[in-house]
């Protein structure tokens, strides 16, 4: 089952001729999560052939326009398509009031039901959970209140070996207990260890999204060990002073966070329009954290089962 991230936009505040503002789609086991919604998001969704109706959960990190100006257009399109569904929006509490005047002027009756979930900017918080996935928000360090997001598969129970059921004549009623970690005692009183009855489930996969943010070591323990980390790298090191002033990160900053957190792979993005050659960001980051790639519009990054 898929666990894959598609980059829709990788630019910072100013779009360029080939880079859109921030937006991503994360597909976890067929659940589609939209992360930020800059201008042009719905165009990019079309280009990547991602069905609008599959998106039920939208996460807005903060209220700078390059992270949410595409939202009202997307909502309008969903409504024009005649979708009758709940759309959950996880965002700063002010977002609802900001877009309500525009919602009031959407042509025709609103058929979709928007459900707003305010973010907590003081501590990490679980904001979504189902049987397979859980999502956390956590504060980062920017010029306005901003959250990062952590997406994790929920760890499955181990699989019981079919041959074990037959060999030891295990009743159906005992299978649930064995999956929960119990050993099994045969009719003869022999103890069969759990490890001999089961095979481990695949390790749960994880993804963390951190933008916009200055260098902020407080997030290291939150994103520690994730399979994939997206961290903003708005500037090259030559503009590190400006990065600090605007509470953004450099490619080196992002790489240092990835190294400290011992993540498996780093994607850098949110590139300033000042720079045309994105390979320079990747080159700088790799001097600190080798497994770094620069975000590419339209590219999908997959995390395979382990």
N, C-alpha and C positions, 0 to 999 in steps of 0.2 A: 504494500500500500504506500502511496506517495507521501513524501515530506519534502516539499520543494518551494523555493522562493523565486518569484519572478519580479525583476526590477522594471517598474514602469517609468520612474523618474529618478534622476541622480544628481540634478543640479541644486544649487542653493537658491537664494532669493530671486535671482535673475535667471530666467530660462535662456537657453542658447538655441542656435539653429538645429542642434542635434541632441540637446538634453532638456528634459522636462523637469519641473519641480518635483519634490519628493512624493513618491507613491510606490507601494509594493503590494503584491498579493502573495500570501502564504497559504499553500494548500497542504493541510495535514489530514491525511486519511480521508480525502474527499470533502473536508470542511474548508471553506474558502474565507480567509480573513484579509480584509483590506486595511493596510497600515498607512496612515496619512493619505491625503487626497488633494494634492496640488492641482493647479490648472492643467487641463488636458488629460486627466486621469481616465475619463470615459473613452477618449479617443485611443489611448494606449490599451485599454481593456479590449476594445474592438480589434486592434492590430494583433494582439496576442491571442485572440479568439477565446477569451475568458468570458463565459456567459454572465451577464449582469444578474440574472436571477439566482445565481449560485452564492452571491455575496449577501450574507445575513448579519455580519458583524463588522463594524468599521471602527478603527482605533485612530484617534486624532491626538498626537503627542502634545501639541500646544497651539496657541492661537496667533502665530505669525502666518500671514496669508499664503505663503508658499507651501503650507502644510494642510490648508483646508479650503482654499478658494475654489477648488473643483467640486466641492461637496454638493452645493445647491444644484449645480448642473446635473450631477449624477442622480440626485433625488428626483429631479424633474423628469429625467429620462425613465427612471424606474416607474414613475407614476404614469407617464405616457404609454409605457408598455402594458399598462393595466395590471401590474403585479399587485396581488392582495396578500401581503405578508408582513411580518414584523421585521423591522430593521433595527438592530441594536447599535447605538453609537456610544462609544466610551471616549469621553472627552472632558476638557475643562467645563465646569458648570455653566460658564458664561456663553458657551457656544449656542445653546438653544435660543437664548434671547437675541443673539447676533443674527441668526438666520431666520427667525420667526417672521419678520416683515417680508422676506422673500418667499417664504412658504405660503404666506397669506395670498400672494399674487400668482401662485402656480395655477395654470389654466386647468379648470375642471376640478372635480372633487378629489381630495387626497384619498387614494385607495390603500396606500401602504401606511403602516402604523409605525411611527418613529418612537423608539424607546431610548431615552438618554440615561446614561450611567455616569455620574460625575467621578472624576479621578481624584485620588488622594496624593497631594504633592509633598507630604511630610514623611511618609513611610511606604514600604513595600506592601502591596495589597493584592489578594487574589480577586480578579474581576470577572472571571468566566471559568466554568468547569462543566464538562459532560463526562461520559463514561470513558472517553479516550484521550481527552485533551484538557489541560488547564493553562490559564493565562494570568500572568501577574503584571501589575504596573509598578514602577519604582521611580522615585524622583531623580532627575539629573540636574546638572548645573548650567543654567542658561540665563539670559537677560530677563526672561519672564518664566512663570511657572511651566515646567515641562516634565513629561514623563517618558521613560523608556518602557519597553514591553518585553516580557519573557514568555515564550511559548514552549510548553513541554508536553510530550506524550506521557500519559499515566502508565506506570510500569504494570505490565501484565503479570498474571500468575504463571508459574511454570506449566508446561504441558505434560500430562501424564502419558507414559509410554503405553501404547495399546497392548503390546505383548505382555506388559506387567499385569494388566487386568486379567488376562487369560491365565498366565502362569500362576498367579497367587489367588485367583478366584476372588477378586476384589469386588465387593458389592457396590452398586451405583451410589448408594447413600454415603459411602466412604470417600468417593472421588473428590468431592468438594473439600473435605478435610485434608486430604493429601495435597491438593493444589495449594491449600493455605499453609502448608509446611509440615503437616503431621507425618510421622512414620506410620507403617501399617503392621499390625500384628495378625499373623495367620491363625487359622483354626488350631494349629499345633502349638501356638504360642511363640513362634519365631518372629523376631522383629526385623522387618525389612526397612532399611533406611530410606528416607525421602529422596536422597540424591540418586538412589538406585531405581527409583520408581518414576522419576520425572526428568525432563530436559528443560534447561533454563529458557525462559522467554527472551526474545531479542531485547537488548538494552534500549531504554526509551531515548528518543532523539529530542534535540532542543535547539531553539533559535532565540537570539536576543537582538533587539533593535534599540540603538542608542543614538538619537539625534533629536534636536540640536543640543550640544553640550560642550562645555569646556572640559579640559582634562580633570577627571573626577574619580579619584581612587576609591571612593566609597562604593562604587558600583562593582568593584572587583569581586567581592564575595557573592554578589547576586548573580553575576554572569559566569562565575567560575566553572570551567570545564564544559561550556556549551559546545555543541558540534559546530555551530555557525554563529558568528557575531558580526552584525552590521554596525559599524561605528562611523560617525561623521568624520570627515577629513577635509574641512572646507578650504584650508590653506596649506601651502608648502612651508617648510621650516623658515624660509626667508621672510615670511610674514608672521612669525610666531608671536611677536609683540602685538600685532593687530588682532591675532586670534585670541590672545588673553583679554584684550580690551573689549572685544565683541562677544566674549564667552563662547568661542568656538574652539575647535581642535585642529591641530595639524596632522599630517599623515603619521609623523613620528609619535604624537600623542596617542593616536588610535592604536598604533602598533605596541606601544608600551602597556596600554590597558590589556590588549590581547595576550601579551607575554605574561603579565602579572596574573591574569585570570586563567592562564593555561588552556585557552580555548583551542579547538581543533583547527578552525579556519576563520580568517578575517576577511570581510568585504568592507572596503572603504567607499564612501560616497559623499553626497551633498557638496560637490565641488563648486568652488567659486567660479563665476563666469570670467574672471580675470585670466584663467588658465585654459588653454586649448589642448595642450598635450597631457592627457590624463595619465599616461604611462609614467610621468615624473612622480606622481603621487605613489604609485605602486612601487617604483624603484626606491623612493625614500623609506617607505614603510618596511620594505623587505630587508633593510639594513638592521632592523630590530626584530621583526617577526616574519620569517621566511614565507610562511603559508598565507600570504596576503594577495588578494586580487582587487582590482579597481572595478567598481560596479559598471556594468554595461547595460544600456537600455534594451529591453526586450530579451535579455538573457535569463535563463532559468538555472538556478543552482540547487542541485539535489543532494539530499542526505540519505545515504543508503542504510539499510538495516545492518546492525552489528551483531 
